[in-house]
């Protein structure tokens, strides 16, 4: 019977509501992690850009 197989160790009474809540929260965490990763990538890019600009400036003024 299929009902039991989809119930992976969750107690019957709590299952559906709690599981939905749990899934929602997991999704929120994953979204936040994705956003942080994106921001990190952006910052890395900006830092590289900054270092390039700095090198160019130093070359220009031939230190």
Phi and psi in degrees as GROMACS dihedral restraints (atoms count N, CA, C in turn):
[ dihedral_restraints ]
;  ai    aj    ak    al  type     phi  dphi    fc
    3     4     5     6     1   -65.3    20    10
    4     5     6     7     1   -36.3    20    10
    6     7     8     9     1   -48.9    20    10
    7     8     9    10     1   -49.0    20    10
    9    10    11    12     1   -69.3    20    10
   10    11    12    13     1   -35.6    20    10
   12    13    14    15     1   -68.1    20    10
   13    14    15    16     1   -30.7    20    10
   15    16    17    18     1   -82.8    20    10
   16    17    18    19     1    -1.2    20    10
   18    19    20    21     1  -100.3    20    10
   19    20    21    22     1    75.4    20    10
   21    22    23    24     1   -76.7    20    10
   22    23    24    25     1    81.9    20    10
   24    25    26    27     1    74.4    20    10
   25    26    27    28     1     3.2    20    10
   27    28    29    30     1   -83.2    20    10
   28    29    30    31     1   135.6    20    10
   30    31    32    33     1   -59.7    20    10
   31    32    33    34     1   142.4    20    10
   33    34    35    36     1   -50.2    20    10
   34    35    36    37     1   -53.7    20    10
   36    37    38    39     1   -60.3    20    10
   37    38    39    40     1   -45.6    20    10
   39    40    41    42     1   -78.2    20    10
   40    41    42    43     1   -20.7    20    10
   42    43    44    45     1   -46.7    20    10
   43    44    45    46     1   -64.9    20    10
   45    46    47    48     1   -64.5    20    10
   46    47    48    49     1   -50.1    20    10
   48    49    50    51     1   -60.7    20    10
   49    50    51    52     1   -51.5    20    10
   51    52    53    54     1   -61.0    20    10
   52    53    54    55     1   -41.5    20    10
   54    55    56    57     1   -64.7    20    10
   55    56    57    58     1   -40.1    20    10
   57    58    59    60     1   -63.2    20    10
   58    59    60    61     1   -44.1    20    10
   60    61    62    63     1   -58.5    20    10
   61    62    63    64     1   -47.8    20    10
   63    64    65    66     1   -59.0    20    10
   64    65    66    67     1   -46.3    20    10
   66    67    68    69     1   -60.8    20    10
   67    68    69    70     1   -42.7    20    10
   69    70    71    72     1   -59.0    20    10
   70    71    72    73     1   -48.6    20    10
   72    73    74    75     1   -64.5    20    10
   73    74    75    76     1   -40.6    20    10
   75    76    77    78     1   -58.9    20    10
   76    77    78    79     1   -43.2    20    10
   78    79    80    81     1   -61.7    20    10
   79    80    81    82     1   -41.4    20    10
   81    82    83    84     1   -60.6    20    10
   82    83    84    85     1   -44.5    20    10
   84    85    86    87     1   -61.7    20    10
   85    86    87    88     1   -42.1    20    10
   87    88    89    90     1   -65.4    20    10
   88    89    90    91     1   -39.8    20    10
   90    91    92    93     1   -60.3    20    10
   91    92    93    94     1   -47.5    20    10
   93    94    95    96     1   -61.5    20    10
   94    95    96    97     1   -40.5    20    10
   96    97    98    99     1   -63.3    20    10
   97    98    99   100     1   -41.0    20    10
   99   100   101   102     1   -61.9    20    10
  100   101   102   103     1   -44.2    20    10
  102   103   104   105     1   -60.6    20    10
  103   104   105   106     1   -42.8    20    10
  105   106   107   108     1   -63.4    20    10
  106   107   108   109     1   -41.6    20    10
  108   109   110   111     1   -60.3    20    10
  109   110   111   112     1   -44.1    20    10
  111   112   113   114     1   -60.1    20    10
  112   113   114   115     1   -46.8    20    10
  114   115   116   117     1   -62.1    20    10
  115   116   117   118     1   -39.5    20    10
  117   118   119   120     1   -60.9    20    10
  118   119   120   121     1   -44.6    20    10
  120   121   122   123     1   -60.1    20    10
  121   122   123   124     1   -43.5    20    10
  123   124   125   126     1   -60.9    20    10
  124   125   126   127     1   -44.2    20    10
  126   127   128   129     1   -63.8    20    10
  127   128   129   130     1   -42.1    20    10
  129   130   131   132     1   -58.7    20    10
  130   131   132   133     1   -43.6    20    10
  132   133   134   135     1   -60.6    20    10
  133   134   135   136     1   -47.9    20    10
  135   136   137   138     1   -61.4    20    10
  136   137   138   139     1   -39.3    20    10
  138   139   140   141     1   -64.6    20    10
  139   140   141   142     1   -42.6    20    10
  141   142   143   144     1   -61.0    20    10
  142   143   144   145     1   -44.5    20    10
  144   145   146   147     1   -56.9    20    10
  145   146   147   148     1   -45.9    20    10
  147   148   149   150     1   -60.1    20    10
  148   149   150   151     1   -45.5    20    10
  150   151   152   153     1   -65.6    20    10
  151   152   153   154     1   -38.4    20    10
  153   154   155   156     1   -60.0    20    10
  154   155   156   157     1   -48.7    20    10
  156   157   158   159     1   -58.7    20    10
  157   158   159   160     1   -42.2    20    10
  159   160   161   162     1   -62.6    20    10
  160   161   162   163     1   -46.9    20    10
  162   163   164   165     1   -60.4    20    10
  163   164   165   166     1   -42.9    20    10
  165   166   167   168     1   -61.1    20    10
  166   167   168   169     1   -43.0    20    10
  168   169   170   171     1   -62.5    20    10
  169   170   171   172     1   -43.4    20    10
  171   172   173   174     1   -67.2    20    10
  172   173   174   175     1   -37.2    20    10
  174   175   176   177     1   -64.0    20    10
  175   176   177   178     1   -41.2    20    10
  177   178   179   180     1   -60.7    20    10
  178   179   180   181     1   -43.7    20    10
  180   181   182   183     1   -90.4    20    10
  181   182   183   184     1     9.3    20    10
  183   184   185   186     1    40.6    20    10
  184   185   186   187     1    57.7    20    10
